[in-house]
Amino acid sequence: MIPPRVAAAGHAVLPAAVYAVSVLLLAWVPGGQALLGRVDAALAIPLLMPGALLFAWLAPDGVRGRRWSRAGGAILMLLAAQAALHLLLAGRLAAGQLLSVAFAGVPALFVAGLVRRRTRGWPRLARWFVFVLVIALWFAGGQALNAFAYVGRDAGVARQRVVMLTSLPLRWGGGSGDLAHILAEGPADLPALTEIGRTVDLQMVDTLGGNLPAGATLFLAHPAALSPHDLVRIDDHRRRGGRIVILADALSSWPPPHPLGDPRNPPVTSLLTPLLDHWGIELAAPAPDGAGEAALYVDPDGTLVRLHSAGRFVRLPPQCRALADAHVARCDGGRLWLVGDADMLHADLWRSPVGAAPWLRRADNLAWLVDVLRGRPGTGFRPLWIRARR
């Protein structure tokens, strides 16, 4: 015969275990952790309600104090399991995400308990309708909460001014060159340009006709051939301590928007060699074995950037430091960044598989790039990438 205390403990532990396991499984598969290669605890928030309803159904009513102690135990069990996954799969904890799950778990269990008590004795069909409705409403609210948490807000902070020179077809219908299409559809910025412009004060120019505005960031994204005047302006901007971010692709994979041979197409290889040579920097072509196509772990804070056919910086001056197997270089204390790839702007490398949920991104390409352009990290949650992705 099982002692009463042991039986009572089993009745308390079983619902908590079912709750924790159900939430973890839902977050791993429909929540997107497995698909995206992320183990973010926050991805479980929209999916807390099914597990909470199971917990409310399995847990005995008892007195109110015991109900809350059992709920607290269930949340602690979920947090312990999620923290173990963080350490096992990602190698570090995301404390803010774990706390957000704890705070969201309390109202989820409260609502589930309330629904169970209020629908007791209802017809089965009506009860299931309420369950599905509550799950759907919680899912929508959880996704809205994640949208806010991952995007972050910079209220009261001046937007960084960024002057951009590029040959890539990021604007006007992706560079189609069809005037009738442009007039009919209007400007059709590609996702990379939209994401950058959402966060900084972006100005796209064809030439650096005058001095760059004080404090502006110069962004060279695989530009066309620059005039000697522009090269001097860029060098002056660096010597004055200005911020510069360069995407210099040694072998561009960007589809040409115009017929082959048209000078309006982006150059196949970087035309910044004279400037880089002047700075003592040499960019080599991608390795022939395709190693440059892998995702790269380029920043010590856990940022994951996916590059494609990326070149390597094989010669750097003392004021520069190579990152990501020399595919990225950081110079002048972070005022100058160089990436041996412009294909990182391709949406296929980083964009969320769900267009309406940009926080479910596949990589941090644009988030990392915007941080570098601004010279400071953004606010909000960051994805916690599984080490196998890096």
ZIRAUR-V868040 format. One record per pair of residues at least 24 apart in sequence whose C-alpha atoms are under 7 Angstrom apart, sorted by the first residue. I is the first residue (numbers start at 1). J is the second residue. Records with the same first field share a line. If there is no record, write none. Layout:
I = J, J
//
This chain:
12 = 59, 70
15 = 55, 58, 59
16 = 55, 73, 74, 77
18 = 55
19 = 51, 52, 54, 55, 74
20 = 74, 77, 78
22 = 51
23 = 47, 48, 51
36 = 362
37 = 385, 386, 389
38 = 383, 384, 385, 386
39 = 86, 384, 385, 386
40 = 383, 384
41 = 82, 97, 98, 101
42 = 97, 100, 101
45 = 101, 104, 142
46 = 138, 139, 140, 142, 143
47 = 139
48 = 105, 108
49 = 108, 135, 138
50 = 135
52 = 108, 109, 112
53 = 112
56 = 112, 113, 116
57 = 116
71 = 109
75 = 102, 105
89 = 386, 387
90 = 384, 385, 386, 387
147 = 359
149 = 380, 381
150 = 359, 380, 381, 382
151 = 359, 380
152 = 379, 380
153 = 379
159 = 199, 200, 201
160 = 200, 201, 216, 374
161 = 200, 201, 202, 216, 217
162 = 200, 201, 202, 203, 216, 217, 218, 219
163 = 202, 203, 204, 205, 216, 217, 218, 219
164 = 203, 204, 205, 218, 219, 220
165 = 204, 205, 206, 219, 220, 221, 223
166 = 220, 221, 222, 223, 224
167 = 222, 223, 224, 266
168 = 222, 266
175 = 257
176 = 257, 258
191 = 347
192 = 345, 347, 366
196 = 370
215 = 242
217 = 242, 243, 244, 373
218 = 243, 244, 245
219 = 244, 245, 246
220 = 245, 246, 247
221 = 246, 247, 248, 342
222 = 247, 248, 249, 270, 342
224 = 266, 267, 271
225 = 271
231 = 275
242 = 335
243 = 335, 336
244 = 335, 336, 337
245 = 336, 337, 338, 373
246 = 337, 338, 339
247 = 338, 339, 340, 341, 342
248 = 339, 340, 341, 342
249 = 310, 311, 340, 341, 342
250 = 284, 285, 311, 340
251 = 285, 309
252 = 342, 343
253 = 343
254 = 343
280 = 315, 316, 317
281 = 313, 315, 316, 317
282 = 313, 314, 315, 316
283 = 311, 312, 313, 314
284 = 311, 312, 313, 314
285 = 311, 312
286 = 310, 311, 312
295 = 390
296 = 324, 390
297 = 324, 390
298 = 323, 324
303 = 364, 368
304 = 363, 364, 390
305 = 363, 364, 365
306 = 344, 349, 363, 365
307 = 341, 343, 344
308 = 341, 343, 344
310 = 340, 341
311 = 340, 341
312 = 340
//
